[in-house]
Amino acid sequence: MIQLLCPTHWTEYELLDCGDFEKLERFGNVVLRRPEPQAVWKKVYSEDVWKKKTQIFFKGRSATAGDWIKQNKALPDRWNIAYKNNDIEFKLRLGLTSFKHVGVFPEQAVNWDYSSACIKKFQDPQPKVLNLFAYTGAASMAAKSAGADTTHVDSIKQVVNWANENQELSQLNDIRWVVEDALKFVKRELKRGKKYHGIILDPPAFGHGPNGEKWKLEDHIQEMMQDVVQLLNPEEHFLILNTYSLGFSSVIVENLIRTSFPQVENLETGELFLQASSGVKLPLGVFGKFAKFKS
């Protein structure tokens, strides 16, 4: 079943408008203007409205980096926002990075809801959850807040340190931090005979491991999926796969999951998007997810 999913209850985040390869967003009380390659259509709001609402905007210096320009010097470089649903509550530290990111991908909130709901349904009192390509750890915070024994894996030490800040900010503890190439870690866990009740994968289109390992989604995702499904607890589990590659569709994700895990149950696939206040929708990746529970 193909779905379109959008976060609907997160009051501390709002997409105001997008178009002409830009997006205008509110994180807490801070409104940012930054590039968005998916927004190929015309803006809904006028340029005057965008200028009036913008507090900080991103100005590129190259294809991969740039600077944030503040309209008011009193505006922060770092600030916190909170996330809450019926099962979980945590906080995130945001920051202005030179790569236009701020430390969270808001569309992923629908996956935080899914993982926390699954964790609450498991019969195991402390299910084990593995978050791969885990970035600054919002999905790790969601899993830990729901009661899971959580392992967080990312190849960049600085973002793992950022995730640790989010853990402290959220008054959580005992997340297992691993700075390593995700594929290498999975293969080692297989040799150890480890099992996880939940696995979250949010791989980039391109990336590098801490020792120069190269990751390209099209080249490595099949191997990753074939290995990862072997780590799933056979009695109760969930898996979330999210991809941002412009060349990937939900049908590709469905095929990847079904060929790697033929016994899959309750498979859902679709597209994540953010609904702008202006009325336009911003697509931000495709997903596949499934879960199994003890009867």
Short mmCIF file of the C-alpha atoms (twelve columns), coordinates in Angstrom:
data_MODEL
# 
_entry.id   MODEL 
# 
loop_
_atom_site.group_PDB 
_atom_site.id 
_atom_site.type_symbol 
_atom_site.label_atom_id 
_atom_site.label_alt_id 
_atom_site.label_comp_id 
_atom_site.label_asym_id 
_atom_site.label_seq_id 
_atom_site.Cartn_x 
_atom_site.Cartn_y 
_atom_site.Cartn_z 
_atom_site.pdbx_PDB_model_num 
ATOM 1   C CA . MET A 1   0.000  0.000   0.000  1 
ATOM 2   C CA . ILE A 2   1.508  3.332   -1.116 1 
ATOM 3   C CA . GLN A 3   0.944  6.260   1.241  1 
ATOM 4   C CA . LEU A 4   1.684  9.968   1.461  1 
ATOM 5   C CA . LEU A 5   2.671  10.852  5.025  1 
ATOM 6   C CA . CYS A 6   3.128  14.276  6.616  1 
ATOM 7   C CA . PRO A 7   3.723  15.339  10.259 1 
ATOM 8   C CA . THR A 8   0.589  17.075  11.504 1 
ATOM 9   C CA . HIS A 9   0.876  17.713  15.256 1 
ATOM 10  C CA . TRP A 10  4.354  19.201  15.735 1 
ATOM 11  C CA . THR A 11  3.627  22.732  16.887 1 
ATOM 12  C CA . GLU A 12  7.302  23.744  17.164 1 
ATOM 13  C CA . TYR A 13  7.921  23.241  13.449 1 
ATOM 14  C CA . GLU A 14  6.146  24.827  10.498 1 
ATOM 15  C CA . LEU A 15  6.894  24.947  6.772  1 
ATOM 16  C CA . LEU A 16  5.594  28.360  5.756  1 
ATOM 17  C CA . ASP A 17  6.209  28.255  1.999  1 
ATOM 18  C CA . CYS A 18  8.549  26.764  -0.608 1 
ATOM 19  C CA . GLY A 19  9.360  27.299  -4.264 1 
ATOM 20  C CA . ASP A 20  12.010 28.655  -6.642 1 
ATOM 21  C CA . PHE A 21  14.462 26.187  -5.018 1 
ATOM 22  C CA . GLU A 22  14.012 27.631  -1.519 1 
ATOM 23  C CA . LYS A 23  12.000 26.922  1.620  1 
ATOM 24  C CA . LEU A 24  10.829 29.150  4.466  1 
ATOM 25  C CA . GLU A 25  10.535 27.368  7.836  1 
ATOM 26  C CA . ARG A 26  9.847  28.087  11.485 1 
ATOM 27  C CA . PHE A 27  11.766 26.117  14.104 1 
ATOM 28  C CA . GLY A 28  10.388 27.180  17.462 1 
ATOM 29  C CA . ASN A 29  10.489 30.981  17.310 1 
ATOM 30  C CA . VAL A 30  13.171 31.203  14.608 1 
ATOM 31  C CA . VAL A 31  12.256 31.540  10.912 1 
ATOM 32  C CA . LEU A 32  14.880 30.348  8.411  1 
ATOM 33  C CA . ARG A 33  15.190 30.723  4.650  1 
ATOM 34  C CA . ARG A 34  17.407 28.155  2.951  1 
ATOM 35  C CA . PRO A 35  17.890 26.281  -0.356 1 
ATOM 36  C CA . GLU A 36  15.625 23.365  -1.305 1 
ATOM 37  C CA . PRO A 37  16.465 21.540  -4.568 1 
ATOM 38  C CA . GLN A 38  13.089 19.759  -4.663 1 
ATOM 39  C CA . ALA A 39  11.095 23.019  -4.781 1 
ATOM 40  C CA . VAL A 40  11.098 23.470  -8.557 1 
ATOM 41  C CA . TRP A 41  7.759  25.354  -8.663 1 
ATOM 42  C CA . LYS A 42  6.988  29.015  -8.069 1 
ATOM 43  C CA . LYS A 43  6.672  30.383  -4.524 1 
ATOM 44  C CA . VAL A 44  3.116  30.941  -3.308 1 
ATOM 45  C CA . TYR A 45  3.909  33.928  -1.087 1 
ATOM 46  C CA . SER A 46  5.394  37.077  -2.587 1 
ATOM 47  C CA . GLU A 47  9.047  37.995  -2.152 1 
ATOM 48  C CA . ASP A 48  7.941  40.826  0.120  1 
ATOM 49  C CA . VAL A 49  6.249  38.325  2.444  1 
ATOM 50  C CA . TRP A 50  9.337  36.101  2.444  1 
ATOM 51  C CA . LYS A 51  11.594 39.027  3.320  1 
ATOM 52  C CA . LYS A 52  9.267  40.190  6.072  1 
ATOM 53  C CA . LYS A 53  9.083  36.748  7.696  1 
ATOM 54  C CA . THR A 54  12.747 35.729  7.318  1 
ATOM 55  C CA . GLN A 55  14.961 36.115  10.387 1 
ATOM 56  C CA . ILE A 56  18.014 34.166  9.156  1 
ATOM 57  C CA . PHE A 57  18.849 33.158  5.585  1 
ATOM 58  C CA . PHE A 58  21.480 30.904  4.032  1 
ATOM 59  C CA . LYS A 59  23.853 32.303  1.412  1 
ATOM 60  C CA . GLY A 60  25.890 29.756  -0.530 1 
ATOM 61  C CA . ARG A 61  29.624 30.142  -1.066 1 
ATOM 62  C CA . SER A 62  29.988 26.962  -3.107 1 
ATOM 63  C CA . ALA A 63  27.908 23.984  -4.201 1 
ATOM 64  C CA . THR A 64  28.240 22.408  -0.741 1 
ATOM 65  C CA . ALA A 65  28.780 25.188  1.788  1 
ATOM 66  C CA . GLY A 66  27.733 28.684  2.747  1 
ATOM 67  C CA . ASP A 67  26.983 31.172  5.515  1 
ATOM 68  C CA . TRP A 68  23.924 32.098  7.558  1 
ATOM 69  C CA . ILE A 69  23.024 35.795  7.503  1 
ATOM 70  C CA . LYS A 70  21.059 37.137  10.473 1 
ATOM 71  C CA . GLN A 71  18.627 40.008  10.107 1 
ATOM 72  C CA . ASN A 72  19.160 40.704  13.815 1 
ATOM 73  C CA . LYS A 73  22.489 40.026  15.555 1 
ATOM 74  C CA . ALA A 74  20.648 39.021  18.724 1 
ATOM 75  C CA . LEU A 75  19.287 35.915  16.990 1 
ATOM 76  C CA . PRO A 76  20.891 32.685  18.266 1 
ATOM 77  C CA . ASP A 77  23.350 30.359  16.530 1 
ATOM 78  C CA . ARG A 78  21.922 27.534  18.648 1 
ATOM 79  C CA . TRP A 79  18.491 26.986  20.167 1 
ATOM 80  C CA . ASN A 80  16.286 24.130  21.375 1 
ATOM 81  C CA . ILE A 81  12.953 22.723  20.277 1 
ATOM 82  C CA . ALA A 82  10.810 19.945  21.740 1 
ATOM 83  C CA . TYR A 83  8.890  17.032  20.245 1 
ATOM 84  C CA . LYS A 84  6.011  15.169  21.857 1 
ATOM 85  C CA . ASN A 85  3.377  12.607  20.990 1 
ATOM 86  C CA . ASN A 86  1.206  10.336  23.151 1 
ATOM 87  C CA . ASP A 87  4.142  7.968   23.837 1 
ATOM 88  C CA . ILE A 88  7.307  10.055  23.909 1 
ATOM 89  C CA . GLU A 89  8.813  13.443  24.628 1 
ATOM 90  C CA . PHE A 90  12.321 14.730  23.897 1 
ATOM 91  C CA . LYS A 91  14.272 17.862  23.012 1 
ATOM 92  C CA . LEU A 92  16.668 18.709  20.195 1 
ATOM 93  C CA . ARG A 93  19.466 21.252  20.018 1 
ATOM 94  C CA . LEU A 94  19.462 23.030  16.654 1 
ATOM 95  C CA . GLY A 95  22.382 24.907  15.133 1 
ATOM 96  C CA . LEU A 96  23.356 26.799  11.989 1 
ATOM 97  C CA . THR A 97  25.837 24.646  10.057 1 
ATOM 98  C CA . SER A 98  27.822 25.608  6.965  1 
ATOM 99  C CA . PHE A 99  26.092 22.809  5.041  1 
ATOM 100 C CA . LYS A 100 22.647 24.520  5.379  1 
ATOM 101 C CA . HIS A 101 21.415 21.849  7.813  1 
ATOM 102 C CA . VAL A 102 20.217 22.675  11.332 1 
ATOM 103 C CA . GLY A 103 20.304 19.261  13.028 1 
ATOM 104 C CA . VAL A 104 16.882 17.780  12.293 1 
ATOM 105 C CA . PHE A 105 14.806 16.591  9.323  1 
ATOM 106 C CA . PRO A 106 11.224 17.488  10.343 1 
ATOM 107 C CA . GLU A 107 9.472  15.122  7.924  1 
ATOM 108 C CA . GLN A 108 10.968 12.225  9.900  1 
ATOM 109 C CA . ALA A 109 8.514  12.914  12.737 1 
ATOM 110 C CA . VAL A 110 6.090  10.425  11.175 1 
ATOM 111 C CA . ASN A 111 8.769  7.743   11.535 1 
ATOM 112 C CA . TRP A 112 9.403  8.712   15.173 1 
ATOM 113 C CA . ASP A 113 5.687  8.169   15.780 1 
ATOM 114 C CA . TYR A 114 5.775  4.778   14.052 1 
ATOM 115 C CA . SER A 115 8.835  3.518   15.924 1 
ATOM 116 C CA . SER A 116 7.598  4.674   19.326 1 
ATOM 117 C CA . ALA A 117 4.191  3.061   18.755 1 
ATOM 118 C CA . CYS A 118 5.868  -0.231  17.777 1 
ATOM 119 C CA . ILE A 119 8.138  -0.163  20.835 1 
ATOM 120 C CA . LYS A 120 5.141  0.333   23.113 1 
ATOM 121 C CA . LYS A 121 3.380  -2.682  21.521 1 
ATOM 122 C CA . PHE A 122 6.295  -5.106  21.920 1 
ATOM 123 C CA . GLN A 123 5.957  -7.686  24.687 1 
ATOM 124 C CA . ASP A 124 9.663  -7.463  25.518 1 
ATOM 125 C CA . PRO A 125 9.926  -4.867  28.342 1 
ATOM 126 C CA . GLN A 126 13.111 -3.349  26.891 1 
ATOM 127 C CA . PRO A 127 13.312 -4.013  23.160 1 
ATOM 128 C CA . LYS A 128 16.594 -3.368  21.371 1 
ATOM 129 C CA . VAL A 129 16.591 -0.732  18.616 1 
ATOM 130 C CA . LEU A 130 19.392 -0.005  16.137 1 
ATOM 131 C CA . ASN A 131 19.529 3.415   14.450 1 
ATOM 132 C CA . LEU A 132 21.873 3.413   11.441 1 
ATOM 133 C CA . PHE A 133 23.114 6.574   9.646  1 
ATOM 134 C CA . ALA A 134 21.723 8.149   12.805 1 
ATOM 135 C CA . TYR A 135 22.893 11.783  12.358 1 
ATOM 136 C CA . THR A 136 22.083 13.944  15.408 1 
ATOM 137 C CA . GLY A 137 19.821 11.295  16.841 1 
ATOM 138 C CA . ALA A 138 16.190 12.422  16.792 1 
ATOM 139 C CA . ALA A 139 15.135 8.848   15.963 1 
ATOM 140 C CA . SER A 140 17.421 7.586   18.744 1 
ATOM 141 C CA . MET A 141 15.778 9.990   21.204 1 
ATOM 142 C CA . ALA A 142 12.346 8.773   20.094 1 
ATOM 143 C CA . ALA A 143 13.311 5.121   20.589 1 
ATOM 144 C CA . LYS A 144 14.949 5.714   23.964 1 
ATOM 145 C CA . SER A 145 12.077 7.869   25.167 1 
ATOM 146 C CA . ALA A 146 9.691  5.025   24.276 1 
ATOM 147 C CA . GLY A 147 11.712 2.649   26.464 1 
ATOM 148 C CA . ALA A 148 14.048 0.916   24.017 1 
ATOM 149 C CA . ASP A 149 17.642 -0.181  24.592 1 
ATOM 150 C CA . THR A 150 19.021 2.011   21.815 1 
ATOM 151 C CA . THR A 151 22.194 1.796   19.711 1 
ATOM 152 C CA . HIS A 152 23.105 4.857   17.611 1 
ATOM 153 C CA . VAL A 153 25.536 4.443   14.690 1 
ATOM 154 C CA . ASP A 154 27.013 7.220   12.565 1 
ATOM 155 C CA . SER A 155 30.386 7.613   10.866 1 
ATOM 156 C CA . ILE A 156 30.930 11.262  11.876 1 
ATOM 157 C CA . LYS A 157 32.090 11.848  15.429 1 
ATOM 158 C CA . GLN A 158 30.900 15.468  15.545 1 
ATOM 159 C CA . VAL A 159 27.268 14.555  14.847 1 
ATOM 160 C CA . VAL A 160 27.420 11.703  17.371 1 
ATOM 161 C CA . ASN A 161 28.607 14.265  19.934 1 
ATOM 162 C CA . TRP A 162 25.655 16.442  18.892 1 
ATOM 163 C CA . ALA A 163 23.330 13.470  19.447 1 
ATOM 164 C CA . ASN A 164 24.804 13.036  22.917 1 
ATOM 165 C CA . GLU A 165 23.923 16.676  23.631 1 
ATOM 166 C CA . ASN A 166 20.349 15.891  22.598 1 
ATOM 167 C CA . GLN A 167 20.306 12.943  24.991 1 
ATOM 168 C CA . GLU A 168 21.409 15.159  27.888 1 
ATOM 169 C CA . LEU A 169 18.975 17.902  26.890 1 
ATOM 170 C CA . SER A 170 16.150 15.336  26.847 1 
ATOM 171 C CA . GLN A 171 17.181 13.959  30.258 1 
ATOM 172 C CA . LEU A 172 17.675 10.499  28.763 1 
ATOM 173 C CA . ASN A 173 20.651 8.191   29.287 1 
ATOM 174 C CA . ASP A 174 22.462 5.009   28.300 1 
ATOM 175 C CA . ILE A 175 22.163 5.272   24.517 1 
ATOM 176 C CA . ARG A 176 25.038 3.279   23.029 1 
ATOM 177 C CA . TRP A 177 27.125 5.543   20.772 1 
ATOM 178 C CA . VAL A 178 29.054 3.972   17.874 1 
ATOM 179 C CA . VAL A 179 31.237 5.971   15.471 1 
ATOM 180 C CA . GLU A 180 31.682 3.570   12.575 1 
ATOM 181 C CA . ASP A 181 30.790 2.796   8.989  1 
ATOM 182 C CA . ALA A 182 27.216 1.457   9.161  1 
ATOM 183 C CA . LEU A 183 27.731 -1.471  6.801  1 
ATOM 184 C CA . LYS A 184 30.829 -2.646  8.684  1 
ATOM 185 C CA . PHE A 185 28.976 -2.408  11.984 1 
ATOM 186 C CA . VAL A 186 26.057 -4.472  10.675 1 
ATOM 187 C CA . LYS A 187 28.382 -7.216  9.411  1 
ATOM 188 C CA . ARG A 188 30.121 -7.361  12.771 1 
ATOM 189 C CA . GLU A 189 26.802 -7.606  14.619 1 
ATOM 190 C CA . LEU A 190 25.831 -10.496 12.337 1 
ATOM 191 C CA . LYS A 191 28.999 -12.371 13.263 1 
ATOM 192 C CA . ARG A 192 28.205 -11.788 16.932 1 
ATOM 193 C CA . GLY A 193 24.725 -13.236 16.488 1 
ATOM 194 C CA . LYS A 194 23.020 -10.037 17.680 1 
ATOM 195 C CA . LYS A 195 19.287 -9.425  17.225 1 
ATOM 196 C CA . TYR A 196 17.257 -6.197  17.328 1 
ATOM 197 C CA . HIS A 197 13.545 -5.613  17.710 1 
ATOM 198 C CA . GLY A 198 13.700 -2.418  15.688 1 
ATOM 199 C CA . ILE A 199 16.017 -1.131  12.962 1 
ATOM 200 C CA . ILE A 200 15.957 2.377   11.484 1 
ATOM 201 C CA . LEU A 201 17.889 3.192   8.300  1 
ATOM 202 C CA . ASP A 202 18.103 6.710   6.920  1 
ATOM 203 C CA . PRO A 203 21.048 6.451   4.500  1 
ATOM 204 C CA . PRO A 204 22.380 9.389   2.479  1 
ATOM 205 C CA . ALA A 205 22.744 9.250   -1.287 1 
ATOM 206 C CA . PHE A 206 26.514 9.600   -0.790 1 
ATOM 207 C CA . GLY A 207 28.723 9.384   2.273  1 
ATOM 208 C CA . HIS A 208 32.033 8.359   3.806  1 
ATOM 209 C CA . GLY A 209 32.957 6.212   6.772  1 
ATOM 210 C CA . PRO A 210 35.456 7.291   9.466  1 
ATOM 211 C CA . ASN A 211 38.264 5.458   7.646  1 
ATOM 212 C CA . GLY A 212 37.425 6.714   4.175  1 
ATOM 213 C CA . GLU A 213 34.877 3.998   3.352  1 
ATOM 214 C CA . LYS A 214 32.690 5.107   0.454  1 
ATOM 215 C CA . TRP A 215 28.917 4.826   0.552  1 
ATOM 216 C CA . LYS A 216 26.771 5.223   -2.562 1 
ATOM 217 C CA . LEU A 217 23.124 4.377   -2.083 1 
ATOM 218 C CA . GLU A 218 22.582 2.624   -5.418 1 
ATOM 219 C CA . ASP A 219 25.730 0.525   -5.015 1 
ATOM 220 C CA . HIS A 220 25.360 -0.541  -1.376 1 
ATOM 221 C CA . ILE A 221 21.713 -0.489  -0.309 1 
ATOM 222 C CA . GLN A 222 20.946 -4.027  -1.520 1 
ATOM 223 C CA . GLU A 223 23.870 -5.479  0.444  1 
ATOM 224 C CA . MET A 224 22.880 -3.430  3.471  1 
ATOM 225 C CA . MET A 225 19.258 -4.601  3.349  1 
ATOM 226 C CA . GLN A 226 20.202 -8.272  2.942  1 
ATOM 227 C CA . ASP A 227 22.419 -8.030  6.026  1 
ATOM 228 C CA . VAL A 228 20.148 -5.856  8.159  1 
ATOM 229 C CA . VAL A 229 17.060 -8.080  7.944  1 
ATOM 230 C CA . GLN A 230 19.104 -10.933 9.411  1 
ATOM 231 C CA . LEU A 231 19.480 -8.847  12.589 1 
ATOM 232 C CA . LEU A 232 15.718 -8.656  13.162 1 
ATOM 233 C CA . ASN A 233 14.201 -10.511 16.079 1 
ATOM 234 C CA . PRO A 234 12.063 -13.167 14.336 1 
ATOM 235 C CA . GLU A 235 9.172  -12.993 16.831 1 
ATOM 236 C CA . GLU A 236 8.519  -9.236  16.990 1 
ATOM 237 C CA . HIS A 237 10.163 -6.430  15.101 1 
ATOM 238 C CA . PHE A 238 9.896  -3.288  13.012 1 
ATOM 239 C CA . LEU A 239 12.080 -1.824  10.272 1 
ATOM 240 C CA . ILE A 240 12.042 1.642   8.715  1 
ATOM 241 C CA . LEU A 241 13.957 2.453   5.516  1 
ATOM 242 C CA . ASN A 242 13.998 6.078   4.378  1 
ATOM 243 C CA . THR A 243 15.803 7.403   1.300  1 
ATOM 244 C CA . TYR A 244 16.317 10.901  -0.058 1 
ATOM 245 C CA . SER A 245 17.834 9.990   -3.437 1 
ATOM 246 C CA . LEU A 246 15.978 11.747  -6.277 1 
ATOM 247 C CA . GLY A 247 16.294 8.553   -8.340 1 
ATOM 248 C CA . PHE A 248 14.497 6.343   -5.815 1 
ATOM 249 C CA . SER A 249 10.760 5.678   -5.817 1 
ATOM 250 C CA . SER A 250 8.597  3.881   -3.279 1 
ATOM 251 C CA . VAL A 251 8.354  0.971   -5.743 1 
ATOM 252 C CA . ILE A 252 12.143 0.585   -5.638 1 
ATOM 253 C CA . VAL A 253 12.032 0.582   -1.834 1 
ATOM 254 C CA . GLU A 254 9.247  -2.017  -1.895 1 
ATOM 255 C CA . ASN A 255 11.266 -4.258  -4.204 1 
ATOM 256 C CA . LEU A 256 14.366 -3.888  -2.008 1 
ATOM 257 C CA . ILE A 257 12.472 -4.951  1.089  1 
ATOM 258 C CA . ARG A 258 10.511 -7.802  -0.472 1 
ATOM 259 C CA . THR A 259 13.551 -9.364  -2.154 1 
ATOM 260 C CA . SER A 260 15.677 -9.013  0.982  1 
ATOM 261 C CA . PHE A 261 12.936 -10.190 3.378  1 
ATOM 262 C CA . PRO A 262 10.348 -12.333 1.512  1 
ATOM 263 C CA . GLN A 263 8.494  -13.125 4.753  1 
ATOM 264 C CA . VAL A 264 7.740  -9.443  5.381  1 
ATOM 265 C CA . GLU A 265 4.400  -8.651  7.019  1 
ATOM 266 C CA . ASN A 266 2.402  -5.404  7.074  1 
ATOM 267 C CA . LEU A 267 4.645  -3.613  4.565  1 
ATOM 268 C CA . GLU A 268 3.845  0.040   3.953  1 
ATOM 269 C CA . THR A 269 5.589  2.209   1.370  1 
ATOM 270 C CA . GLY A 270 5.151  5.766   0.245  1 
ATOM 271 C CA . GLU A 271 6.423  9.300   0.187  1 
ATOM 272 C CA . LEU A 272 7.128  11.729  3.019  1 
ATOM 273 C CA . PHE A 273 6.216  15.373  2.548  1 
ATOM 274 C CA . LEU A 274 5.753  18.582  4.477  1 
ATOM 275 C CA . GLN A 275 2.572  20.593  4.103  1 
ATOM 276 C CA . ALA A 276 3.288  24.313  3.828  1 
ATOM 277 C CA . SER A 277 1.001  26.884  5.408  1 
ATOM 278 C CA . SER A 278 0.833  28.454  1.948  1 
ATOM 279 C CA . GLY A 279 -0.887 25.314  0.638  1 
ATOM 280 C CA . VAL A 280 1.896  23.681  -1.373 1 
ATOM 281 C CA . LYS A 281 3.386  20.262  -0.525 1 
ATOM 282 C CA . LEU A 282 7.150  19.620  -0.351 1 
ATOM 283 C CA . PRO A 283 8.210  15.997  -1.091 1 
ATOM 284 C CA . LEU A 284 11.195 14.883  0.989  1 
ATOM 285 C CA . GLY A 285 11.962 11.222  0.405  1 
ATOM 286 C CA . VAL A 286 10.410 7.792   0.115  1 
ATOM 287 C CA . PHE A 287 9.999  5.178   2.822  1 
ATOM 288 C CA . GLY A 288 9.282  1.534   3.435  1 
ATOM 289 C CA . LYS A 289 8.343  0.172   6.854  1 
ATOM 290 C CA . PHE A 290 6.920  -2.982  8.353  1 
ATOM 291 C CA . ALA A 291 6.245  -4.467  11.769 1 
ATOM 292 C CA . LYS A 292 5.440  -7.813  13.359 1 
ATOM 293 C CA . PHE A 293 4.012  -8.323  16.841 1 
ATOM 294 C CA . LYS A 294 3.451  -11.353 19.034 1 
ATOM 295 C CA . SER A 295 -0.189 -12.418 19.062 1 
# 
